[in-house]
Amino acid sequence: MRVTVSRKAHFNAAHRLYRKDWSMEKNQDVFGKCNNPNFHGHNYELIVSVTGVVDKETGYVIDTKILSDLIKEHIEEAFDHKNLNEDVLEFKDLNPTAEHIAYVIWNKLRVLIDVDKELEITLYETPRNFVTYKGL
């Protein structure tokens, strides 16, 4: 039996969408108010889903306490109340769009979860705008 287990979390972070190799005008045309040189913030909602076969001994796909601890240590502590452009190494040369943030989160957690389990990241930047990443 395959089941998906999900854990919800959140973090607050600031960012600026822009490309260093573009002019200010082009950045403004493409990213609009998200290109604010003084940054802007979001209350991100995160759903981490793990799919796999239910263990016959424990009845778990993954212990939700373990999943919760992984999210807290590797995502919330790394991103919460941070300026993603300036404080998070993964975004030194990567534009911190919702798509890229989900990708970075997936990569940070993928190495910590058994390879026989599928991992999916859903990241809400606003209540109406969200992205989902399942790996390649």
GUVO-847026 format. One line per 2 residues: number of its first residue (from 1); their letters; for each residue x, y, z of N, C-alpha, C. Coordinates in nm, 2 decimals. Layout:
BEGIN
NUM) A) X/Y/Z/X/Y/Z/X/Y/Z; ...
This chain:
BEGIN
1) MR) 0.08/-0.12/0.00/0.00/0.00/0.00/0.09/0.12/0.00; 0.07/0.21/-0.10/0.14/0.34/-0.11/0.05/0.45/-0.06
3) VT) 0.11/0.54/0.03/0.04/0.65/0.09/0.13/0.77/0.09; 0.06/0.89/0.08/0.13/1.01/0.09/0.11/1.08/0.22
5) VS) 0.22/1.11/0.29/0.21/1.18/0.42/0.26/1.32/0.40; 0.18/1.42/0.45/0.22/1.56/0.43/0.23/1.63/0.56
7) RK) 0.32/1.73/0.56/0.35/1.81/0.68/0.35/1.96/0.63; 0.27/2.04/0.70/0.26/2.18/0.67/0.35/2.26/0.76
9) AH) 0.42/2.37/0.70/0.50/2.45/0.78/0.49/2.59/0.72; 0.56/2.69/0.78/0.56/2.82/0.73/0.69/2.89/0.77
11) FN) 0.72/2.99/0.69/0.83/3.08/0.72/0.80/3.22/0.66; 0.86/3.32/0.72/0.85/3.46/0.66/0.99/3.50/0.61
13) AA) 0.99/3.55/0.49/1.12/3.59/0.43/1.10/3.70/0.33; 1.21/3.78/0.32/1.21/3.89/0.22/1.30/3.84/0.10
15) HR) 1.27/3.90/-0.02/1.35/3.88/-0.13/1.33/3.99/-0.23; 1.41/3.99/-0.33/1.40/4.08/-0.45/1.42/4.00/-0.57
17) LY) 1.33/4.01/-0.67/1.35/3.94/-0.80/1.42/4.03/-0.89; 1.53/3.99/-0.93/1.61/4.07/-1.03/1.73/3.99/-1.08
19) RK) 1.78/4.03/-1.19/1.90/3.96/-1.25/2.01/4.07/-1.26; 2.12/4.03/-1.20/2.24/4.13/-1.20/2.29/4.16/-1.34
21) DW) 2.27/4.07/-1.43/2.32/4.10/-1.57/2.22/4.17/-1.65; 2.11/4.22/-1.60/2.01/4.30/-1.67/2.01/4.44/-1.63
23) SM) 1.97/4.53/-1.71/1.95/4.67/-1.67/1.84/4.68/-1.57; 1.84/4.80/-1.50/1.73/4.82/-1.41/1.59/4.83/-1.48
25) EK) 1.60/4.88/-1.60/1.47/4.90/-1.68/1.42/4.76/-1.72; 1.51/4.67/-1.76/1.46/4.53/-1.80/1.41/4.46/-1.68
27) NQ) 1.48/4.47/-1.56/1.44/4.41/-1.44/1.30/4.46/-1.40; 1.28/4.59/-1.41/1.15/4.65/-1.38/1.04/4.60/-1.47
29) DV) 1.07/4.59/-1.60/0.97/4.54/-1.70/0.93/4.40/-1.67; 1.03/4.31/-1.64/1.00/4.17/-1.62/0.94/4.15/-1.48
31) FG) 1.00/4.20/-1.37/0.97/4.17/-1.23/0.88/4.27/-1.16; 0.86/4.39/-1.22/0.77/4.49/-1.17/0.80/4.52/-1.02
33) KC) 0.70/4.53/-0.94/0.72/4.57/-0.80/0.80/4.47/-0.72; 0.81/4.35/-0.77/0.89/4.24/-0.70/1.04/4.28/-0.72
35) NN) 1.08/4.38/-0.80/1.21/4.42/-0.82/1.25/4.53/-0.73; 1.17/4.56/-0.63/1.20/4.67/-0.53/1.34/4.65/-0.47
37) PN) 1.43/4.75/-0.50/1.57/4.75/-0.44/1.57/4.73/-0.29; 1.47/4.77/-0.22/1.46/4.76/-0.08/1.40/4.62/-0.03
39) FH) 1.37/4.54/-0.13/1.32/4.40/-0.10/1.17/4.41/-0.06; 1.10/4.30/-0.05/0.97/4.28/-0.01/0.95/4.14/0.05
41) GH) 0.85/4.12/0.13/0.84/3.99/0.20/0.71/3.92/0.18; 0.72/3.79/0.21/0.60/3.70/0.20/0.59/3.61/0.33
43) NY) 0.47/3.57/0.36/0.45/3.47/0.46/0.43/3.34/0.39; 0.53/3.27/0.37/0.53/3.15/0.29/0.46/3.03/0.36
45) EL) 0.38/2.96/0.30/0.32/2.83/0.35/0.38/2.72/0.27; 0.43/2.62/0.34/0.50/2.51/0.28/0.43/2.38/0.31
47) IV) 0.42/2.29/0.21/0.37/2.16/0.24/0.47/2.06/0.18; 0.52/1.98/0.27/0.62/1.87/0.23/0.55/1.74/0.23
49) SV) 0.54/1.67/0.11/0.47/1.54/0.10/0.57/1.43/0.07; 0.56/1.32/0.14/0.64/1.21/0.12/0.55/1.09/0.08
51) TG) 0.58/1.02/-0.03/0.50/0.91/-0.07/0.58/0.78/-0.07; 0.53/0.68/-0.02/0.60/0.55/-0.02/0.51/0.44/0.03
53) VV) 0.57/0.33/0.05/0.50/0.21/0.10/0.49/0.21/0.25; 0.38/0.18/0.30/0.36/0.18/0.45/0.44/0.07/0.51
55) DK) 0.52/0.10/0.61/0.60/0.00/0.68/0.51/-0.09/0.75; 0.52/-0.23/0.74/0.43/-0.32/0.80/0.45/-0.32/0.95
57) ET) 0.57/-0.29/1.00/0.59/-0.29/1.15/0.54/-0.17/1.22; 0.57/-0.05/1.16/0.53/0.08/1.23/0.40/0.13/1.18
59) GY) 0.36/0.10/1.06/0.24/0.16/1.00/0.26/0.29/0.94; 0.39/0.34/0.94/0.43/0.47/0.88/0.49/0.46/0.74
61) VI) 0.47/0.56/0.67/0.55/0.59/0.55/0.68/0.66/0.60; 0.65/0.76/0.68/0.76/0.83/0.75/0.70/0.89/0.88
63) DT) 0.78/0.88/0.98/0.73/0.93/1.11/0.71/1.09/1.10; 0.60/1.14/1.12/0.57/1.28/1.11/0.66/1.37/1.20
65) KI) 0.70/1.31/1.31/0.79/1.39/1.40/0.92/1.40/1.34; 0.97/1.30/1.27/1.10/1.31/1.20/1.09/1.41/1.09
67) LS) 0.98/1.40/1.01/0.96/1.50/0.90/0.95/1.64/0.95; 0.88/1.66/1.06/0.86/1.79/1.12/1.00/1.85/1.17
69) DL) 1.08/1.76/1.23/1.22/1.80/1.27/1.31/1.84/1.16; 1.30/1.76/1.05/1.38/1.79/0.93/1.34/1.93/0.87
71) IK) 1.21/1.95/0.86/1.16/2.08/0.80/1.21/2.20/0.89; 1.19/2.18/1.02/1.23/2.29/1.12/1.38/2.32/1.11
73) EH) 1.46/2.21/1.11/1.61/2.23/1.12/1.66/2.28/0.98; 1.62/2.22/0.87/1.68/2.25/0.74/1.61/2.36/0.66
75) IE) 1.48/2.39/0.69/1.41/2.49/0.61/1.37/2.61/0.69; 1.30/2.59/0.79/1.25/2.70/0.87/1.37/2.78/0.94
77) EA) 1.46/2.71/1.00/1.57/2.78/1.06/1.66/2.85/0.95; 1.67/2.79/0.83/1.75/2.85/0.73/1.69/2.97/0.66
79) FD) 1.55/2.97/0.65/1.48/3.07/0.57/1.40/3.17/0.65; 1.35/3.13/0.77/1.26/3.22/0.84/1.33/3.35/0.89
81) HK) 1.26/3.46/0.86/1.30/3.59/0.89/1.44/3.62/0.83; 1.46/3.58/0.71/1.59/3.60/0.64/1.56/3.68/0.51
83) NL) 1.66/3.75/0.46/1.66/3.81/0.33/1.72/3.70/0.24; 1.63/3.64/0.16/1.68/3.52/0.08/1.80/3.56/-0.01
85) NE) 1.79/3.68/-0.07/1.90/3.72/-0.16/2.03/3.73/-0.09; 2.03/3.78/0.04/2.15/3.82/0.11/2.19/3.72/0.22
87) DV) 2.10/3.65/0.27/2.13/3.56/0.39/2.13/3.41/0.36; 2.09/3.37/0.24/2.08/3.23/0.21/2.17/3.20/0.10
89) LE) 2.27/3.12/0.12/2.38/3.09/0.03/2.33/3.04/-0.11; 2.22/2.95/-0.10/2.17/2.89/-0.22/2.12/3.00/-0.32
91) FK) 2.09/3.12/-0.28/2.04/3.22/-0.37/2.14/3.33/-0.40; 2.27/3.30/-0.37/2.37/3.39/-0.41/2.37/3.42/-0.56
93) DL) 2.35/3.32/-0.64/2.35/3.34/-0.79/2.22/3.28/-0.85; 2.12/3.26/-0.76/1.99/3.21/-0.81/1.88/3.30/-0.77
95) NP) 1.80/3.35/-0.87/1.69/3.44/-0.84/1.59/3.37/-0.75; 1.56/3.43/-0.63/1.47/3.36/-0.54/1.32/3.37/-0.57
97) TA) 1.28/3.32/-0.69/1.14/3.31/-0.73/1.08/3.19/-0.65; 0.95/3.19/-0.65/0.89/3.07/-0.58/0.93/2.94/-0.64
99) EH) 0.95/2.94/-0.77/0.99/2.82/-0.83/1.13/2.77/-0.78; 1.22/2.87/-0.77/1.36/2.83/-0.73/1.36/2.80/-0.58
101) IA) 1.28/2.87/-0.50/1.27/2.84/-0.36/1.22/2.69/-0.34; 1.12/2.65/-0.41/1.07/2.51/-0.40/1.18/2.42/-0.44
103) YV) 1.25/2.45/-0.54/1.36/2.36/-0.59/1.47/2.35/-0.49; 1.51/2.46/-0.42/1.61/2.46/-0.32/1.56/2.37/-0.20
105) IW) 1.44/2.39/-0.16/1.38/2.32/-0.05/1.39/2.17/-0.08; 1.34/2.13/-0.20/1.34/1.99/-0.24/1.48/1.93/-0.23
107) NK) 1.58/2.00/-0.28/1.72/1.95/-0.28/1.77/1.94/-0.14; 1.74/2.03/-0.05/1.78/2.03/0.09/1.72/1.90/0.16
109) LR) 1.60/1.87/0.13/1.53/1.76/0.20/1.55/1.63/0.13; 1.57/1.63/0.00/1.58/1.50/-0.07/1.69/1.41/-0.02
111) VL) 1.81/1.47/0.02/1.92/1.39/0.07/1.89/1.34/0.21; 1.79/1.38/0.28/1.76/1.34/0.41/1.65/1.24/0.42
113) ID) 1.58/1.21/0.31/1.47/1.12/0.31/1.51/1.00/0.23; 1.47/0.88/0.28/1.50/0.76/0.21/1.47/0.77/0.06
115) VD) 1.57/0.71/-0.02/1.55/0.72/-0.17/1.44/0.64/-0.22; 1.38/0.55/-0.15/1.27/0.47/-0.20/1.14/0.55/-0.18
117) KE) 1.14/0.67/-0.13/1.02/0.75/-0.11/1.03/0.87/-0.20; 0.91/0.91/-0.26/0.90/1.03/-0.34/0.88/1.15/-0.25
119) LE) 0.93/1.26/-0.30/0.92/1.39/-0.23/0.86/1.49/-0.32; 0.76/1.56/-0.26/0.70/1.67/-0.33/0.69/1.80/-0.24
121) IT) 0.73/1.91/-0.30/0.72/2.04/-0.23/0.61/2.12/-0.29; 0.52/2.18/-0.21/0.43/2.28/-0.25/0.45/2.40/-0.17
123) LY) 0.48/2.51/-0.24/0.51/2.64/-0.17/0.41/2.74/-0.21; 0.34/2.80/-0.11/0.25/2.91/-0.13/0.32/3.04/-0.10
125) ET) 0.34/3.12/-0.20/0.40/3.26/-0.18/0.29/3.35/-0.13; 0.17/3.34/-0.18/0.05/3.41/-0.14/-0.06/3.30/-0.13
127) PR) -0.18/3.34/-0.07/-0.29/3.24/-0.07/-0.33/3.19/-0.20; -0.31/3.27/-0.31/-0.35/3.23/-0.44/-0.24/3.19/-0.54
129) NF) -0.11/3.22/-0.50/0.00/3.18/-0.59/0.09/3.08/-0.52; 0.10/2.96/-0.59/0.18/2.86/-0.53/0.24/2.77/-0.64
131) VT) 0.35/2.70/-0.61/0.42/2.62/-0.70/0.44/2.48/-0.64; 0.46/2.38/-0.72/0.48/2.24/-0.68/0.60/2.19/-0.75
133) YK) 0.69/2.12/-0.68/0.81/2.06/-0.74/0.82/1.92/-0.69; 0.84/1.83/-0.78/0.85/1.68/-0.75/0.99/1.63/-0.78
135) GL) 1.08/1.71/-0.82/1.21/1.66/-0.87/1.20/1.64/-1.02; 1.31/1.59/-1.08/1.32/1.58/-1.22/1.24/1.46/-1.27
